[in-house]
Structure formats: C-alpha cells, structure tokens
Amino acid sequence: MCNEDDAVNARASIGVFDAGIGGLPLAGVLRERAPQHRLVYLGDAARRPYGPRPAAEVARFLGQAERFFVQAGCDVWVIACNTASVVAETAGIGALPVVDMVSAVRESVRAAPEGPVGVLATAGTVASGVLPRTLPEREVFQVATEELLRLAEEGGGDDPARLGRLAEQAMDLLVAAGCTSAVLACTDFTCILDTMRAAAPGFPLIDPLAGAVDLTLGLLGDFGRTGATGEDLFCLTGPHPVDGVAFASRMCGLALPPVRIVSIDENSVIGAQHHE
C-alpha cells in the first residue's frame, strides 16, 4: 500500500464520467493537482440529461460506464455526475475503486457554517433524497435547477442575463429558507461560479469538486496503480452541442485530444470515429 504522495509521483489512469461535459472542470483540477496521470473522460452525451431519467435506468448506464473504464485500463474512476452518484450504491458496480459526488459533498460540507444547508441540484438528485440522508446532522433544503444547469453545461449559453436571473431565483429560495450555505451539487456549476457568487454576494457556496479530487487521489494511494500507459482519451457517446475540446481549454485550462464517439453498450474504444 502507498500513500497519497506516492500516488502523486507515479503514473495512474483515472476515469472521469459525466452525462455530458460537466465533469471536465473536475478533470482539469485532477490534471492540475497530478499532471502526470493519464485521464480517460467519458461523457454520455447521447443520453443526456440524466436528471429526468428513472434511477434504474441511470444505474444501468453506470454499469456500462464502469465496463468502459475497465477496458480502457483505468485504476480508479470518478462519477462526476451527481444524478448518477445518488444511485451508485445500488448500481452493482465495484470492479474498480470509484469516487462519487455524494461522498464528495459529505466531505465538503464539514467546513460549512452552522445552520441549514441549501442544495442546488438536478431534479433526479433532489427526488432521490440521498443528500439529506447523507447529512443527517444538518437541516437540508433542496432546490431543483434543471434549466440553470442546462445553460451552465453550455458555458452560460447566449443569454447571460437569463442565466443570472435563474441563478438569482435559486439563491433567493435558499436565503428565504434560512440557509446559511449552499452546496452546488452538480459539476456543471463549476463553470458558472462567478454567476452564482454574483447572485448572492457573500453567501457561502460549497463546490464539492475539490473534495472529489482529494478522495480520488486518496484512492490511488489505497489501491496502488497498474502503471498506466497510453495517451489521454476524450470520449462521448454522441454529439454534444458544445465543442468539448475548446470548452476544456477555455474554461478548465485542460488540453484534450480530439473527441472519439464511442458506444458503451459495445464497450469499445477501438476503431471509434472522431467527431469534430
């Protein structure tokens, strides 16, 4: 067994999974914190968004994603999608060590101010009730923000004023409920942090991204590494309205190879076509 310092000084292969490109900021922080590691990104763009989908269906998608990462030679993987994270325990996965955003939220809320905690998330995450159960010591007030998150994943869309209004509406609900902090329980929020801060100046916002990265590097220390070889992979299951390579460079400072369109039903990256 090795410690986290060892993990930072040896090459590993880390998978990052999201329903779209919302996990790219997390991949960017992983690259910044441990630049020698190989990154394998998988976005299930063909079946996005996950928020309105039944839990059993999302659980099945997780099993397909895990098989993909096993074949890609990953040591660990991160479920960057909060909607998928809330069904991780019942998805029957376990072939690889995995970090989910529910665990990252629990880790991050430890530093939150006392008082009720607000949660901004997808409808699926809110309906699951997992986050309130994860934080039994805190009063939790949840708000589903589907439209706001859709615009966030698209980098703010073409209407920043509308994005700002949606952010203000969500934050106003939390303030009115007496919340003393807010968990941004979707990785898409990372790309619009400035908008969220402007919507409620001075209000403590908790982004679980750093907690997810800490847990991931800790898993590398616990489970060791296979000695990763090969280049980074950026894979999507279908076209996405946003150019992921340009988005990663502009928003996350992350250089990615050309995107590959893959089928996770067939669990193959071999011969996948590039999608420009």
Residue pairs with C-beta under 8 A, 6 or more apart in sequence:
1 221
1 222
1 224
2 10
2 221
2 224
3 221
4 217
4 218
4 220
4 221
5 221
6 221
7 34
7 217
7 218
7 220
7 221
7 225
8 33
8 34
8 217
9 36
10 36
10 225
10 227
11 36
11 37
11 38
11 225
11 227
11 228
12 34
12 37
12 38
12 75
12 76
12 220
12 225
12 226
12 228
13 37
13 38
13 39
13 40
13 72
13 73
13 74
13 75
13 225
13 226
13 228
13 230
14 30
14 37
14 38
14 39
14 40
14 74
14 75
14 76
14 77
14 78
14 216
14 220
15 40
15 41
15 42
15 68
15 69
15 72
15 74
15 76
15 77
15 78
15 96
16 23
16 24
16 26
16 27
16 30
16 39
16 40
16 41
16 42
16 77
16 78
16 80
17 23
17 42
17 43
17 44
17 62
17 65
17 69
17 77
17 78
17 79
17 80
17 81
17 84
18 24
18 41
18 42
18 43
18 44
18 80
18 81
18 187
19 43
19 44
19 45
19 47
19 48
19 49
19 50
19 81
19 83
19 84
20 43
20 44
20 45
20 48
20 49
20 153
20 188
20 240
21 43
21 45
21 153
21 240
21 242
21 244
21 247
21 248
22 80
22 81
22 149
22 152
22 153
22 186
22 187
22 188
22 190
22 191
23 41
23 43
23 78
23 80
23 81
23 187
24 41
24 244
24 247
24 248
24 251
24 252
24 254
25 187
25 190
25 191
25 209
25 251
25 252
26 78
26 80
26 187
26 190
26 209
26 212
26 213
27 39
27 41
27 80
27 248
27 252
27 254
28 248
28 251
28 252
28 253
28 254
29 209
29 210
29 213
29 252
30 37
30 39
30 78
30 213
30 216
31 37
31 39
31 254
32 253
33 213
33 217
34 217
37 228
38 228
38 229
38 230
38 231
38 232
39 232
39 233
40 69
40 72
40 73
40 74
40 232
40 233
40 235
41 232
41 233
41 234
41 235
41 256
42 65
42 68
42 69
42 235
42 236
42 237
42 262
42 264
43 235
43 236
43 237
43 240
43 244
44 50
44 61
44 65
44 236
44 237
44 264
45 236
45 237
45 238
45 239
45 240
46 236
46 237
46 238
47 53
47 61
47 237
47 238
48 240
49 83
49 122
49 146
49 149
49 150
50 58
50 61
50 81
50 83
50 84
50 122
50 124
51 83
51 122
51 123
51 124
51 125
51 144
51 146
51 149
52 123
52 124
52 146
53 83
53 124
55 86
55 87
55 90
55 124
55 128
58 83
58 84
58 87
58 91
58 124
59 87
59 90
59 91
59 92
60 91
61 84
61 264
62 79
62 84
62 87
62 88
62 91
62 93
63 91
63 92
63 93
64 264
64 265
64 267
65 77
65 79
65 264
66 77
66 93
66 95
66 96
66 98
67 95
67 264
67 267
68 235
68 262
68 264
68 267
68 269
69 77
69 96
70 95
70 96
71 267
71 268
71 269
72 233
72 269
73 226
73 228
73 229
73 230
74 96
75 96
75 97
75 220
75 223
75 224
75 225
75 226
75 228
76 96
76 97
76 98
76 99
76 216
76 219
76 220
76 223
77 96
77 97
77 98
77 99
78 98
78 99
78 100
78 212
78 216
79 85
79 88
79 98
79 99
79 100
79 101
80 101
80 187
80 212
81 101
81 186
81 187
82 101
82 102
82 105
82 121
82 122
82 125
82 185
82 186
82 187
83 121
83 122
83 124
83 125
83 186
84 100
85 100
85 101
85 102
85 103
85 125
85 130
86 102
86 124
86 125
86 128
86 130
86 131
87 128
88 98
88 100
88 102
97 219
97 222
97 223
99 212
99 215
99 216
99 219
101 185
101 187
101 208
101 212
102 130
102 131
102 134
103 211
103 212
103 215
104 208
104 209
104 211
104 212
104 215
105 131
105 134
105 135
105 183
105 185
105 206
105 208
105 211
106 134
106 135
107 208
107 211
107 214
107 215
108 183
108 206
108 207
108 208
108 210
108 211
109 117
109 135
109 138
109 183
109 206
111 206
112 138
112 180
112 181
112 183
112 204
112 206
113 180
113 181
113 204
114 180
115 139
115 178
115 179
115 180
115 181
116 138
116 139
116 140
116 141
116 177
116 178
116 179
116 180
117 135
117 138
117 139
117 140
117 141
117 179
117 180
117 181
117 182
117 183
117 206
118 140
118 141
118 142
118 143
118 173
118 174
118 177
118 179
118 181
118 182
118 183
119 125
119 126
119 131
119 132
119 140
119 141
119 142
119 143
119 182
119 183
119 185
120 143
120 145
120 148
120 170
120 174
120 182
120 183
120 184
120 185
120 186
120 189
121 131
121 142
121 143
121 144
121 145
121 185
121 186
122 144
122 145
122 146
122 149
122 186
123 144
123 146
125 131
125 142
125 144
125 185
125 186
126 142
126 143
126 144
127 144
131 140
131 142
131 183
131 185
132 140
132 142
141 173
141 174
141 177
141 178
141 179
143 170
143 173
143 174
145 166
145 170
145 186
147 166
148 163
148 166
148 167
148 170
149 186
149 188
149 189
151 157
151 159
151 162
151 163
151 166
151 192
152 163
152 186
152 188
152 189
152 191
152 192
153 188
153 191
153 242
154 241
154 242
155 191
155 242
155 247
155 250
155 251
156 163
156 191
156 192
156 195
157 163
160 195
163 192
163 195
164 195
164 198
164 199
167 192
167 195
167 196
167 198
167 199
168 199
168 200
170 199
171 182
171 196
171 199
171 200
171 203
172 200
174 182
174 200
174 203
175 200
175 203
180 204
181 203
181 204
181 205
181 206
182 200
182 203
182 204
182 205
182 206
183 206
183 208
184 190
184 193
184 196
184 205
184 206
184 207
184 208
185 208
187 209
189 196
189 207
190 207
190 209
191 251
193 205
193 207
196 205
197 203
197 205
231 257
232 256
232 257
233 257
233 260
233 269
234 244
234 245
234 248
234 256
234 257
234 258
234 259
234 260
235 259
235 260
235 261
235 262
235 269
235 272
236 244
236 259
236 260
236 261
236 262
236 275
237 261
237 262
237 263
237 264
238 261
239 261
239 275
244 256
244 259
245 256
245 257
245 258
245 259
248 254
248 255
248 256
249 255
249 256
258 274
258 276
259 274
259 275
259 276
260 269
260 272
260 273
260 274
260 275
261 272
261 273
261 274
261 275
262 268
262 269
262 272
